[in-house]
């Protein structure tokens, strides 16, 4: 009985971490930069929701805890079905920097970048954003200022990063 309780706590804790990462990534100006971490969050949500729902239903013996343990995976399973698992799967691609266009003169964590997001067989999404690196795994993005070329705090560097490893023709 103690082994089931510890396993339930571990599975629910991992699932809470997955939910935290997933909902943080849904915030409009917050992105997960690491592809591995973003895939962990999105695929963990798709796979972990039914697994946790079944585990909590069959492993928890007390009726009240079983109801609580199956309620939030059930709500999230409905959320996944309504949105569509393929839509969630295609959104799991992280944004990768192709070119650093401008660097802030006083803050080395602030840049304006051209980024691509791999959508698998659907191609690539493109964007130019102002990026502030919180850590190497997380970034905060915002719209690019209108008159960036005239601003004195930005220097033009045009550094090619090619994080996706695309071959040029």
Secondary structure, 3 states (H helix, E strand, C coil): CHHHHHHHHHHHHHHHHHHHHHHHHHCCCEEECCHHHHHHHHHHHHHHHHHHHHHHHHHCCCHHHHHHHHHHHHHHHHHHHHHCHHHHHHCCCCEEEEEEEEEECCCCCEEEEEEEEECHHHCEEEEEEEEEECCCCEEEEECCCCCCCCCCCEEEEEEECCCCCCCCC
